[in-house]
Amino acid sequence: MYTEKRIPLLCSYDSDADTAYIYLDHPIPPAAAQRVIPFDPDQGMFNLDLNPEGHVVGLEILGARSRLPPALLQAILKNQDQTENKP
C-alpha cells in the first residue's frame, strides 16, 4: 500500500557549476562505490547516483537555474545560507 508523507530532503546547489544535488540517502558513498546513470542523454543534464546495491541515492541536476522551479532553487539557497552562517 502506498502512503504519502512529506519528508525533509537534503539539497545543495553549487552556483559556480550551476549544479543542484538532491540527496535521497546520506552520506553518499564515495564515487568508486557508486554507479552514475545519466539520463536526458541528448543534453546529459541529469545524473542518477546508485549505491552498490543499485538503490538510487541521489540526483544531480546540471544547468539547475534553467531546470528547477525558481521557488525550489530559492529554498535550497536560503537553507544553505542559514546552514553556512551557523556558529
Gaussian input, Z-matrix of N, CA and C with variables (Angstrom, degrees):
# hf/3-21g

backbone

0 1
 N
 C     1     B1
 C     2     B2     1     A1
 N     3     B3     2     A2     1     D1
 C     4     B4     3     A3     2     D2
 C     5     B5     4     A4     3     D3
 N     6     B6     5     A5     4     D4
 C     7     B7     6     A6     5     D5
 C     8     B8     7     A7     6     D6
 N     9     B9     8     A8     7     D7
 C    10    B10     9     A9     8     D8
 C    11    B11    10    A10     9     D9
 N    12    B12    11    A11    10    D10
 C    13    B13    12    A12    11    D11
 C    14    B14    13    A13    12    D12
 N    15    B15    14    A14    13    D13
 C    16    B16    15    A15    14    D14
 C    17    B17    16    A16    15    D15
 N    18    B18    17    A17    16    D16
 C    19    B19    18    A18    17    D17
 C    20    B20    19    A19    18    D18
 N    21    B21    20    A20    19    D19
 C    22    B22    21    A21    20    D20
 C    23    B23    22    A22    21    D21
 N    24    B24    23    A23    22    D22
 C    25    B25    24    A24    23    D23
 C    26    B26    25    A25    24    D24
 N    27    B27    26    A26    25    D25
 C    28    B28    27    A27    26    D26
 C    29    B29    28    A28    27    D27
 N    30    B30    29    A29    28    D28
 C    31    B31    30    A30    29    D29
 C    32    B32    31    A31    30    D30
 N    33    B33    32    A32    31    D31
 C    34    B34    33    A33    32    D32
 C    35    B35    34    A34    33    D33
 N    36    B36    35    A35    34    D34
 C    37    B37    36    A36    35    D35
 C    38    B38    37    A37    36    D36
 N    39    B39    38    A38    37    D37
 C    40    B40    39    A39    38    D38
 C    41    B41    40    A40    39    D39
 N    42    B42    41    A41    40    D40
 C    43    B43    42    A42    41    D41
 C    44    B44    43    A43    42    D42
 N    45    B45    44    A44    43    D43
 C    46    B46    45    A45    44    D44
 C    47    B47    46    A46    45    D45
 N    48    B48    47    A47    46    D46
 C    49    B49    48    A48    47    D47
 C    50    B50    49    A49    48    D48
 N    51    B51    50    A50    49    D49
 C    52    B52    51    A51    50    D50
 C    53    B53    52    A52    51    D51
 N    54    B54    53    A53    52    D52
 C    55    B55    54    A54    53    D53
 C    56    B56    55    A55    54    D54
 N    57    B57    56    A56    55    D55
 C    58    B58    57    A57    56    D56
 C    59    B59    58    A58    57    D57
 N    60    B60    59    A59    58    D58
 C    61    B61    60    A60    59    D59
 C    62    B62    61    A61    60    D60
 N    63    B63    62    A62    61    D61
 C    64    B64    63    A63    62    D62
 C    65    B65    64    A64    63    D63
 N    66    B66    65    A65    64    D64
 C    67    B67    66    A66    65    D65
 C    68    B68    67    A67    66    D66
 N    69    B69    68    A68    67    D67
 C    70    B70    69    A69    68    D68
 C    71    B71    70    A70    69    D69
 N    72    B72    71    A71    70    D70
 C    73    B73    72    A72    71    D71
 C    74    B74    73    A73    72    D72
 N    75    B75    74    A74    73    D73
 C    76    B76    75    A75    74    D74
 C    77    B77    76    A76    75    D75
 N    78    B78    77    A77    76    D76
 C    79    B79    78    A78    77    D77
 C    80    B80    79    A79    78    D78
 N    81    B81    80    A80    79    D79
 C    82    B82    81    A81    80    D80
 C    83    B83    82    A82    81    D81
 N    84    B84    83    A83    82    D82
 C    85    B85    84    A84    83    D83
 C    86    B86    85    A85    84    D84
 N    87    B87    86    A86    85    D85
 C    88    B88    87    A87    86    D86
 C    89    B89    88    A88    87    D87
 N    90    B90    89    A89    88    D88
 C    91    B91    90    A90    89    D89
 C    92    B92    91    A91    90    D90
 N    93    B93    92    A92    91    D91
 C    94    B94    93    A93    92    D92
 C    95    B95    94    A94    93    D93
 N    96    B96    95    A95    94    D94
 C    97    B97    96    A96    95    D95
 C    98    B98    97    A97    96    D96
 N    99    B99    98    A98    97    D97
 C   100   B100    99    A99    98    D98
 C   101   B101   100   A100    99    D99
 N   102   B102   101   A101   100   D100
 C   103   B103   102   A102   101   D101
 C   104   B104   103   A103   102   D102
 N   105   B105   104   A104   103   D103
 C   106   B106   105   A105   104   D104
 C   107   B107   106   A106   105   D105
 N   108   B108   107   A107   106   D106
 C   109   B109   108   A108   107   D107
 C   110   B110   109   A109   108   D108
 N   111   B111   110   A110   109   D109
 C   112   B112   111   A111   110   D110
 C   113   B113   112   A112   111   D111
 N   114   B114   113   A113   112   D112
 C   115   B115   114   A114   113   D113
 C   116   B116   115   A115   114   D114
 N   117   B117   116   A116   115   D115
 C   118   B118   117   A117   116   D116
 C   119   B119   118   A118   117   D117
 N   120   B120   119   A119   118   D118
 C   121   B121   120   A120   119   D119
 C   122   B122   121   A121   120   D120
 N   123   B123   122   A122   121   D121
 C   124   B124   123   A123   122   D122
 C   125   B125   124   A124   123   D123
 N   126   B126   125   A125   124   D124
 C   127   B127   126   A126   125   D125
 C   128   B128   127   A127   126   D126
 N   129   B129   128   A128   127   D127
 C   130   B130   129   A129   128   D128
 C   131   B131   130   A130   129   D129
 N   132   B132   131   A131   130   D130
 C   133   B133   132   A132   131   D131
 C   134   B134   133   A133   132   D132
 N   135   B135   134   A134   133   D133
 C   136   B136   135   A135   134   D134
 C   137   B137   136   A136   135   D135
 N   138   B138   137   A137   136   D136
 C   139   B139   138   A138   137   D137
 C   140   B140   139   A139   138   D138
 N   141   B141   140   A140   139   D139
 C   142   B142   141   A141   140   D140
 C   143   B143   142   A142   141   D141
 N   144   B144   143   A143   142   D142
 C   145   B145   144   A144   143   D143
 C   146   B146   145   A145   144   D144
 N   147   B147   146   A146   145   D145
 C   148   B148   147   A147   146   D146
 C   149   B149   148   A148   147   D147
 N   150   B150   149   A149   148   D148
 C   151   B151   150   A150   149   D149
 C   152   B152   151   A151   150   D150
 N   153   B153   152   A152   151   D151
 C   154   B154   153   A153   152   D152
 C   155   B155   154   A154   153   D153
 N   156   B156   155   A155   154   D154
 C   157   B157   156   A156   155   D155
 C   158   B158   157   A157   156   D156
 N   159   B159   158   A158   157   D157
 C   160   B160   159   A159   158   D158
 C   161   B161   160   A160   159   D159
 N   162   B162   161   A161   160   D160
 C   163   B163   162   A162   161   D161
 C   164   B164   163   A163   162   D162
 N   165   B165   164   A164   163   D163
 C   166   B166   165   A165   164   D164
 C   167   B167   166   A166   165   D165
 N   168   B168   167   A167   166   D166
 C   169   B169   168   A168   167   D167
 C   170   B170   169   A169   168   D168
 N   171   B171   170   A170   169   D169
 C   172   B172   171   A171   170   D170
 C   173   B173   172   A172   171   D171
 N   174   B174   173   A173   172   D172
 C   175   B175   174   A174   173   D173
 C   176   B176   175   A175   174   D174
 N   177   B177   176   A176   175   D175
 C   178   B178   177   A177   176   D176
 C   179   B179   178   A178   177   D177
 N   180   B180   179   A179   178   D178
 C   181   B181   180   A180   179   D179
 C   182   B182   181   A181   180   D180
 N   183   B183   182   A182   181   D181
 C   184   B184   183   A183   182   D182
 C   185   B185   184   A184   183   D183
 N   186   B186   185   A185   184   D184
 C   187   B187   186   A186   185   D185
 C   188   B188   187   A187   186   D186
 N   189   B189   188   A188   187   D187
 C   190   B190   189   A189   188   D188
 C   191   B191   190   A190   189   D189
 N   192   B192   191   A191   190   D190
 C   193   B193   192   A192   191   D191
 C   194   B194   193   A193   192   D192
 N   195   B195   194   A194   193   D193
 C   196   B196   195   A195   194   D194
 C   197   B197   196   A196   195   D195
 N   198   B198   197   A197   196   D196
 C   199   B199   198   A198   197   D197
 C   200   B200   199   A199   198   D198
 N   201   B201   200   A200   199   D199
 C   202   B202   201   A201   200   D200
 C   203   B203   202   A202   201   D201
 N   204   B204   203   A203   202   D202
 C   205   B205   204   A204   203   D203
 C   206   B206   205   A205   204   D204
 N   207   B207   206   A206   205   D205
 C   208   B208   207   A207   206   D206
 C   209   B209   208   A208   207   D207
 N   210   B210   209   A209   208   D208
 C   211   B211   210   A210   209   D209
 C   212   B212   211   A211   210   D210
 N   213   B213   212   A212   211   D211
 C   214   B214   213   A213   212   D212
 C   215   B215   214   A214   213   D213
 N   216   B216   215   A215   214   D214
 C   217   B217   216   A216   215   D215
 C   218   B218   217   A217   216   D216
 N   219   B219   218   A218   217   D217
 C   220   B220   219   A219   218   D218
 C   221   B221   220   A220   219   D219
 N   222   B222   221   A221   220   D220
 C   223   B223   222   A222   221   D221
 C   224   B224   223   A223   222   D222
 N   225   B225   224   A224   223   D223
 C   226   B226   225   A225   224   D224
 C   227   B227   226   A226   225   D225
 N   228   B228   227   A227   226   D226
 C   229   B229   228   A228   227   D227
 C   230   B230   229   A229   228   D228
 N   231   B231   230   A230   229   D229
 C   232   B232   231   A231   230   D230
 C   233   B233   232   A232   231   D231
 N   234   B234   233   A233   232   D232
 C   235   B235   234   A234   233   D233
 C   236   B236   235   A235   234   D234
 N   237   B237   236   A236   235   D235
 C   238   B238   237   A237   236   D236
 C   239   B239   238   A238   237   D237
 N   240   B240   239   A239   238   D238
 C   241   B241   240   A240   239   D239
 C   242   B242   241   A241   240   D240
 N   243   B243   242   A242   241   D241
 C   244   B244   243   A243   242   D242
 C   245   B245   244   A244   243   D243
 N   246   B246   245   A245   244   D244
 C   247   B247   246   A246   245   D245
 C   248   B248   247   A247   246   D246
 N   249   B249   248   A248   247   D247
 C   250   B250   249   A249   248   D248
 C   251   B251   250   A250   249   D249
 N   252   B252   251   A251   250   D250
 C   253   B253   252   A252   251   D251
 C   254   B254   253   A253   252   D252
 N   255   B255   254   A254   253   D253
 C   256   B256   255   A255   254   D254
 C   257   B257   256   A256   255   D255
 N   258   B258   257   A257   256   D256
 C   259   B259   258   A258   257   D257
 C   260   B260   259   A259   258   D258

   B1=1.4376
   B2=1.5263
   B3=1.2839
   B4=1.4602
   B5=1.5231
   B6=1.3236
   B7=1.4502
   B8=1.5147
   B9=1.3049
   B10=1.4625
   B11=1.5147
   B12=1.3321
   B13=1.4530
   B14=1.5193
   B15=1.2967
   B16=1.4627
   B17=1.5138
   B18=1.3286
   B19=1.4527
   B20=1.5225
   B21=1.3247
   B22=1.4726
   B23=1.5248
   B24=1.3120
   B25=1.4600
   B26=1.5187
   B27=1.3080
   B28=1.4441
   B29=1.5259
   B30=1.3255
   B31=1.4660
   B32=1.5254
   B33=1.3164
   B34=1.4619
   B35=1.5230
   B36=1.3308
   B37=1.4589
   B38=1.5167
   B39=1.3305
   B40=1.4610
   B41=1.5233
   B42=1.3395
   B43=1.4712
   B44=1.5289
   B45=1.3344
   B46=1.4689
   B47=1.5212
   B48=1.3333
   B49=1.4691
   B50=1.5256
   B51=1.3415
   B52=1.4670
   B53=1.5274
   B54=1.3346
   B55=1.4568
   B56=1.5246
   B57=1.3237
   B58=1.4626
   B59=1.5157
   B60=1.3299
   B61=1.4566
   B62=1.5195
   B63=1.3193
   B64=1.4579
   B65=1.5214
   B66=1.3133
   B67=1.4653
   B68=1.5264
   B69=1.3177
   B70=1.4538
   B71=1.5187
   B72=1.3198
   B73=1.4559
   B74=1.5179
   B75=1.3010
   B76=1.4492
   B77=1.5086
   B78=1.2848
   B79=1.4573
   B80=1.5216
   B81=1.2968
   B82=1.4657
   B83=1.5337
   B84=1.3378
   B85=1.4681
   B86=1.5316
   B87=1.3297
   B88=1.4689
   B89=1.5298
   B90=1.3141
   B91=1.4706
   B92=1.5239
   B93=1.3093
   B94=1.4671
   B95=1.5239
   B96=1.3269
   B97=1.4636
   B98=1.5193
   B99=1.3100
   B100=1.4566
   B101=1.5192
   B102=1.2922
   B103=1.4622
   B104=1.5169
   B105=1.3123
   B106=1.4549
   B107=1.5165
   B108=1.3257
   B109=1.4598
   B110=1.5238
   B111=1.3406
   B112=1.4671
   B113=1.5219
   B114=1.3142
   B115=1.4586
   B116=1.5075
   B117=1.3057
   B118=1.4562
   B119=1.5274
   B120=1.3510
   B121=1.4602
   B122=1.5273
   B123=1.3206
   B124=1.4641
   B125=1.5205
   B126=1.3209
   B127=1.4540
   B128=1.5179
   B129=1.3437
   B130=1.4503
   B131=1.5129
   B132=1.3241
   B133=1.4539
   B134=1.5235
   B135=1.3070
   B136=1.4537
   B137=1.5223
   B138=1.3152
   B139=1.4610
   B140=1.5210
   B141=1.3148
   B142=1.4588
   B143=1.5177
   B144=1.3192
   B145=1.4628
   B146=1.5190
   B147=1.3271
   B148=1.4658
   B149=1.5180
   B150=1.3303
   B151=1.4612
   B152=1.5296
   B153=1.3244
   B154=1.4712
   B155=1.5291
   B156=1.3371
   B157=1.4631
   B158=1.5296
   B159=1.3375
   B160=1.4567
   B161=1.5097
   B162=1.3313
   B163=1.4673
   B164=1.5241
   B165=1.3265
   B166=1.4583
   B167=1.5242
   B168=1.3339
   B169=1.4624
   B170=1.5261
   B171=1.3407
   B172=1.4508
   B173=1.5127
   B174=1.3209
   B175=1.4566
   B176=1.5227
   B177=1.3298
   B178=1.4552
   B179=1.5257
   B180=1.3301
   B181=1.4672
   B182=1.5234
   B183=1.3232
   B184=1.4632
   B185=1.5207
   B186=1.3193
   B187=1.4560
   B188=1.5271
   B189=1.3273
   B190=1.4697
   B191=1.5268
   B192=1.3191
   B193=1.4799
   B194=1.5221
   B195=1.3178
   B196=1.4657
   B197=1.5290
   B198=1.3306
   B199=1.4626
   B200=1.5229
   B201=1.3269
   B202=1.4592
   B203=1.5231
   B204=1.3200
   B205=1.4580
   B206=1.5389
   B207=1.3248
   B208=1.4707
   B209=1.5289
   B210=1.3202
   B211=1.4702
   B212=1.5241
   B213=1.3225
   B214=1.4664
   B215=1.5233
   B216=1.3164
   B217=1.4591
   B218=1.5282
   B219=1.3192
   B220=1.4679
   B221=1.5289
   B222=1.3292
   B223=1.4656
   B224=1.5326
   B225=1.3266
   B226=1.4640
   B227=1.5264
   B228=1.3366
   B229=1.4618
   B230=1.5289
   B231=1.3159
   B232=1.4649
   B233=1.5270
   B234=1.3211
   B235=1.4602
   B236=1.5279
   B237=1.3412
   B238=1.4622
   B239=1.5194
   B240=1.3443
   B241=1.4620
   B242=1.5223
   B243=1.3252
   B244=1.4612
   B245=1.5229
   B246=1.3235
   B247=1.4613
   B248=1.5306
   B249=1.3359
   B250=1.4611
   B251=1.5207
   B252=1.3395
   B253=1.4680
   B254=1.5249
   B255=1.3316
   B256=1.4700
   B257=1.5289
   B258=1.3438
   B259=1.4868
   B260=1.5048
   A1=108.94
   A2=116.16
   A3=122.83
   A4=109.59
   A5=116.88
   A6=122.06
   A7=108.20
   A8=116.57
   A9=120.62
   A10=109.64
   A11=115.64
   A12=120.90
   A13=107.99
   A14=116.16
   A15=120.30
   A16=108.84
   A17=115.23
   A18=119.85
   A19=108.03
   A20=116.79
   A21=118.33
   A22=109.81
   A23=115.14
   A24=120.94
   A25=108.42
   A26=116.06
   A27=121.54
   A28=107.04
   A29=115.79
   A30=121.53
   A31=108.23
   A32=116.01
   A33=120.21
   A34=109.10
   A35=114.71
   A36=120.78
   A37=108.58
   A38=116.41
   A39=123.40
   A40=106.68
   A41=116.36
   A42=119.67
   A43=111.90
   A44=118.20
   A45=119.91
   A46=111.42
   A47=116.72
   A48=121.86
   A49=111.98
   A50=117.70
   A51=123.40
   A52=110.26
   A53=114.35
   A54=121.52
   A55=110.13
   A56=115.59
   A57=121.20
   A58=108.38
   A59=114.94
   A60=119.94
   A61=108.06
   A62=115.48
   A63=122.09
   A64=106.92
   A65=115.62
   A66=122.32
   A67=108.86
   A68=117.11
   A69=121.62
   A70=110.20
   A71=115.65
   A72=123.45
   A73=105.55
   A74=117.06
   A75=119.10
   A76=108.42
   A77=122.11
   A78=125.12
   A79=111.81
   A80=114.93
   A81=121.63
   A82=107.19
   A83=117.38
   A84=118.62
   A85=111.14
   A86=116.81
   A87=119.32
   A88=110.69
   A89=115.91
   A90=121.43
   A91=112.12
   A92=117.62
   A93=119.91
   A94=111.71
   A95=117.52
   A96=120.66
   A97=112.16
   A98=117.66
   A99=119.14
   A100=111.07
   A101=114.53
   A102=122.44
   A103=107.53
   A104=117.78
   A105=123.22
   A106=108.60
   A107=115.42
   A108=120.63
   A109=108.38
   A110=118.19
   A111=119.62
   A112=109.92
   A113=115.96
   A114=118.36
   A115=108.32
   A116=117.48
   A117=124.78
   A118=106.18
   A119=115.96
   A120=120.35
   A121=114.59
   A122=118.30
   A123=119.14
   A124=110.87
   A125=116.60
   A126=121.38
   A127=112.64
   A128=117.71
   A129=120.96
   A130=112.58
   A131=116.53
   A132=120.25
   A133=115.14
   A134=118.94
   A135=122.50
   A136=109.18
   A137=116.16
   A138=121.19
   A139=109.20
   A140=116.49
   A141=121.99
   A142=107.52
   A143=116.91
   A144=121.14
   A145=108.22
   A146=115.90
   A147=121.98
   A148=109.57
   A149=115.93
   A150=119.69
   A151=108.49
   A152=118.43
   A153=119.82
   A154=113.92
   A155=117.24
   A156=120.23
   A157=112.26
   A158=117.44
   A159=121.47
   A160=114.61
   A161=117.88
   A162=121.02
   A163=110.29
   A164=117.22
   A165=121.54
   A166=107.91
   A167=116.40
   A168=120.90
   A169=112.61
   A170=117.08
   A171=119.07
   A172=112.21
   A173=113.70
   A174=122.22
   A175=108.13
   A176=116.60
   A177=122.42
   A178=108.40
   A179=115.88
   A180=121.14
   A181=107.93
   A182=116.03
   A183=121.67
   A184=108.40
   A185=116.84
   A186=119.94
   A187=110.48
   A188=115.91
   A189=121.90
   A190=113.42
   A191=118.46
   A192=120.12
   A193=111.56
   A194=116.97
   A195=119.10
   A196=112.74
   A197=117.86
   A198=120.54
   A199=114.54
   A200=118.03
   A201=120.07
   A202=110.79
   A203=117.53
   A204=119.23
   A205=108.63
   A206=118.11
   A207=120.28
   A208=113.39
   A209=117.98
   A210=120.10
   A211=111.15
   A212=118.12
   A213=121.11
   A214=110.14
   A215=117.33
   A216=120.47
   A217=110.13
   A218=117.42
   A219=121.08
   A220=110.99
   A221=117.52
   A222=121.27
   A223=110.59
   A224=117.15
   A225=120.64
   A226=109.93
   A227=116.51
   A228=120.76
   A229=111.47
   A230=116.84
   A231=121.11
   A232=110.09
   A233=116.78
   A234=121.38
   A235=110.88
   A236=117.74
   A237=121.09
   A238=110.29
   A239=116.99
   A240=120.76
   A241=111.13
   A242=116.71
   A243=120.74
   A244=110.95
   A245=116.93
   A246=121.41
   A247=111.12
   A248=116.77
   A249=120.81
   A250=111.82
   A251=118.12
   A252=121.56
   A253=113.26
   A254=117.94
   A255=120.28
   A256=109.15
   A257=116.02
   A258=118.52
   A259=112.21
   D1=138.72
   D2=-179.68
   D3=-89.42
   D4=128.16
   D5=176.75
   D6=-120.02
   D7=128.72
   D8=179.16
   D9=-89.75
   D10=132.36
   D11=178.25
   D12=-152.48
   D13=138.83
   D14=175.71
   D15=-85.86
   D16=130.50
   D17=177.64
   D18=-129.12
   D19=147.25
   D20=178.00
   D21=-73.09
   D22=141.55
   D23=175.79
   D24=-118.09
   D25=146.60
   D26=174.30
   D27=-87.74
   D28=124.94
   D29=-179.84
   D30=-130.51
   D31=148.66
   D32=176.18
   D33=-137.13
   D34=160.65
   D35=178.50
   D36=-141.72
   D37=131.58
   D38=176.40
   D39=-108.78
   D40=106.30
   D41=-175.83
   D42=-69.06
   D43=-29.73
   D44=178.35
   D45=-64.86
   D46=-39.86
   D47=-179.63
   D48=-95.36
   D49=-7.30
   D50=-174.64
   D51=50.80
   D52=49.78
   D53=-177.31
   D54=-126.95
   D55=131.39
   D56=175.34
   D57=-109.03
   D58=152.60
   D59=177.90
   D60=-135.61
   D61=129.91
   D62=177.09
   D63=-111.93
   D64=116.51
   D65=-178.25
   D66=-86.54
   D67=123.14
   D68=174.63
   D69=-98.72
   D70=-11.64
   D71=174.00
   D72=-147.53
   D73=152.45
   D74=-179.12
   D75=-149.57
   D76=134.73
   D77=-0.54
   D78=-78.50
   D79=154.90
   D80=177.75
   D81=-76.76
   D82=137.84
   D83=178.52
   D84=-64.22
   D85=157.28
   D86=177.32
   D87=-55.31
   D88=154.43
   D89=-176.33
   D90=-52.09
   D91=-36.97
   D92=-178.21
   D93=-67.80
   D94=-19.91
   D95=-176.83
   D96=-99.06
   D97=9.33
   D98=-178.02
   D99=-133.52
   D100=167.81
   D101=178.55
   D102=-118.43
   D103=138.57
   D104=178.54
   D105=-110.51
   D106=128.01
   D107=178.68
   D108=-117.03
   D109=109.21
   D110=176.26
   D111=-74.82
   D112=143.58
   D113=169.75
   D114=-136.94
   D115=169.25
   D116=-160.90
   D117=62.43
   D118=57.38
   D119=-171.39
   D120=-58.89
   D121=-23.24
   D122=178.05
   D123=-65.77
   D124=-37.73
   D125=-178.19
   D126=-105.42
   D127=-22.16
   D128=-177.64
   D129=60.18
   D130=38.02
   D131=-171.11
   D132=-96.63
   D133=-6.17
   D134=-178.30
   D135=-134.23
   D136=142.63
   D137=175.95
   D138=-133.76
   D139=131.07
   D140=171.67
   D141=-96.29
   D142=131.16
   D143=175.57
   D144=-102.56
   D145=128.32
   D146=179.31
   D147=-114.24
   D148=144.74
   D149=175.79
   D150=-82.18
   D151=177.27
   D152=-177.49
   D153=-59.75
   D154=-24.15
   D155=178.80
   D156=-83.93
   D157=-3.78
   D158=178.96
   D159=90.29
   D160=9.01
   D161=177.56
   D162=-84.02
   D163=140.07
   D164=177.19
   D165=-71.24
   D166=122.85
   D167=-178.50
   D168=-112.63
   D169=-11.61
   D170=179.73
   D171=-170.31
   D172=161.25
   D173=179.41
   D174=-130.72
   D175=121.67
   D176=176.57
   D177=-101.51
   D178=133.12
   D179=-178.59
   D180=-121.41
   D181=110.09
   D182=177.53
   D183=-86.58
   D184=147.64
   D185=-176.18
   D186=65.87
   D187=40.36
   D188=-171.12
   D189=-60.03
   D190=-35.59
   D191=-178.57
   D192=-58.31
   D193=-34.87
   D194=-178.11
   D195=-94.77
   D196=-7.31
   D197=-174.72
   D198=-113.25
   D199=-20.29
   D200=179.44
   D201=-98.51
   D202=149.27
   D203=172.98
   D204=-60.09
   D205=136.15
   D206=-177.62
   D207=-54.06
   D208=-37.50
   D209=-179.44
   D210=-64.01
   D211=-37.53
   D212=178.97
   D213=-68.15
   D214=-44.88
   D215=179.67
   D216=-62.12
   D217=-42.21
   D218=177.83
   D219=-61.90
   D220=-40.83
   D221=179.15
   D222=-64.27
   D223=-40.69
   D224=177.99
   D225=-63.04
   D226=-46.61
   D227=-179.32
   D228=-63.16
   D229=-41.94
   D230=179.86
   D231=-62.69
   D232=-44.39
   D233=179.49
   D234=-64.69
   D235=-41.18
   D236=178.53
   D237=-62.35
   D238=-42.92
   D239=179.48
   D240=-61.03
   D241=-42.88
   D242=-179.99
   D243=-66.29
   D244=-40.12
   D245=-179.93
   D246=-67.63
   D247=-41.91
   D248=-177.95
   D249=-70.30
   D250=-26.42
   D251=-177.00
   D252=-94.13
   D253=6.22
   D254=176.57
   D255=-71.61
   D256=140.84
   D257=179.94
   D258=-69.89

